[in-house]
Amino acid sequence: MSMKTLGQWFDDRLHLTPLFEATAGHKIPASSASWWYVFGSATLTCFLLQLATGVCLALVYVPSPDQAYQTLEYLNYEQPAGWFLRALHFWGSNFMVSLMTIHMIQVFMFGAYKYPRELTWVMGCILFLGTLGAAFTGQVMRFDQDAYWGLGIGVSILGRVPLIGPEMVHGLIGGPILSGEALSRFFSLHVFVIPGLLIAVIGVHLRLVLTKGINDYPVAGKGVDPATYDREYEELLEREGIRFFPDGIDKDVLFTSFVLLAIFLCAILLGPKGPNGPADPTFIHTAPRPDFFFLSLFAVLALLPPYMETSVILYVLPLLLIALFLVPFIAGTGEKHWSKRPGAAAGVILTMTSLITLGWLGTYSPWSPHMSAWSGVPTPPAMVKGLSPLQLQGAALVQSKQCRNCHSLDGLGGQRGPDLTNVAARLTENQLIRQILQGDGNMPAYGDHLKPYEVTALVSFLSARHPANEPGARNSGTPASRIP
């Protein structure tokens, strides 16, 4: 029996030719065989890489607090090629999030969410959120200091949901504290639940791509009219359609190959991330920082005034997500070309500029405490010159009580709190006392940690911190003293 006859025998029974023609061999507009259309297939390839490397890592990883960190150390230093698998999984995640973001921007800018592809966009939004969920739960799997405290921040955000917040937190972490139950549940989410959801939604997404077609390259002045679009699209396929495979897949293959090469190079040259010290709930002097895809959110929540955090978390972020899903139902017809949609283009530029800027700020977190400032950064000599013994004692307390972790003097020290160089020009003596004893905003109360004579010395030193050519702050009813 020849190979052709054998192949025909299988084809007659499995109907492979009709299956191929309905999937990889389906027709697409020739204009969509463009470099602008390669991001979706590259994202899918990254997901397949995540599945392959994730299965291999799951064979070794032990989801328990006392062994998770040791597991990663074993993979990094003892398991043959273990570090490389971890690196591939980590960088594959980064590339997948980045490519999916670019893909969504391209779909939005090309108007590919408009009729009849509204549901395709909705499925894409679900995939985007699912990918972020996989990335977050993957960071938790490291269960190092960043993961432990990052998870604490995440569940504290969830706990602010009115009425059901505590129950949601309990259901997510399995108890009132972050323990083995929490890690086990996040392992299940990361390995089973989220990948299963992504596979199912990808199937629906691809089905919609096959049934509703790939968006043709937008042309300025040619909008979407639901009454005529389906007929015009079919005529376009008849007139200049090409098969996705093998005629329109060349650019996808080349770009995907480049992406895989980049992931492999990053894995080889940069290696895996972490683990960054074993999770230790007693070590509070830490500055957890998420992976790059959450740096923007991290920066927003860190920079916001405390009174705005809950409003942003509970109202602004959900409204933005709802608006993202409603895009095709708000603007599902009309022009697709970006030159005819200046508002959409400006919105994308503003959004991405904001996210990139916030992400950059999140890489160094200037608002985080500088935990070695009290010991590693000396008090500027000019600030202790000519002080009284009581004020000198206050200067020593600013140093020994680690005030410099969060506050700087002459620009040296922590940046979470305001600079104390000219604090007396802003606050009166009574306001300084109240701030130290009761705290305010991000500053905790120190009334229970300082003796009365220490508060007196601190306030004496801080009250001298104002420019030489102007008096310190005073109550409005107190006359200003004459400056010599």
Secondary structure, 3 states (H helix, E strand, C coil): CCHHHHHHHHHHHHCHHHHHHHCCCCEEEHHHCCHHHCHHHHHHHHHHHHHHHHHHHHCCCCCCCCCHHHHHHHHHHCCCCHHHHHHHHHHHHHHHHHHHHHHHHHHHHCCCCCCCCHHHHHHHHHHHHHHHHHHHHHHHHHCEHHHHHHHHHHHHHHCCCCCCHHHHHHHHHCCCCCCHHHHHHHHHHHHHHHHHHHHHHHHHHHHHHHHHCCCCCCCCCCEECCCCHHHHHHHHHHHHEEECCCCCCHHHHHHHHHHHHHHHHHHHHHCCCCCCCECCCCCCCCCCCCCHHHHHHHHHHHHCCHHHHHHHHHHHHHHHHHHHHHHHHHCCCEECCHHHCHHHHHHHHHHHHHHHHHHHHHHHCCCCCCCCHHHHCCCCHHHCCCCCHHHHHHHHHHHHCCHHHCCEECCEECCCCCCCCCHHHCCCHHHHHHHHHHCECCECCCCCCCCHHHHHHHHHHHHCCCCCCCCCCCCCCCCCCCCC
